[in-house]
Amino acid sequence: MPENFSDKSLKSHLRSDPDIQWANIDNNTDILILASDSLWKVMSNQEAVDIAKKFKDPQKASKQLIAEAVKRDSKDDISCVVVRFRQ
């Protein structure tokens, strides 16, 4: 029989630690990566940027980041959006 969780017990298993930064978007801004914690649990911000910058196509960059997170044994669902700013 499946175990039931109340809202209170479920909340104790969830984490919500957003990484919030204020930044100006200008001509020096190359890339923005929005991703779920399942990606950030297995790679650093700089690792993600280094991977994403290898691709001009943001969709390919996003797919590669997800593939890398899976390769690094991420256990949760992974969501990732890469935004490339035109230069």
Beta strands, then each sheet from edge to edge (+ up, - down):
strand 1: 31-35
strand 2: 80-84
sheet 1: 1+ 2-
end
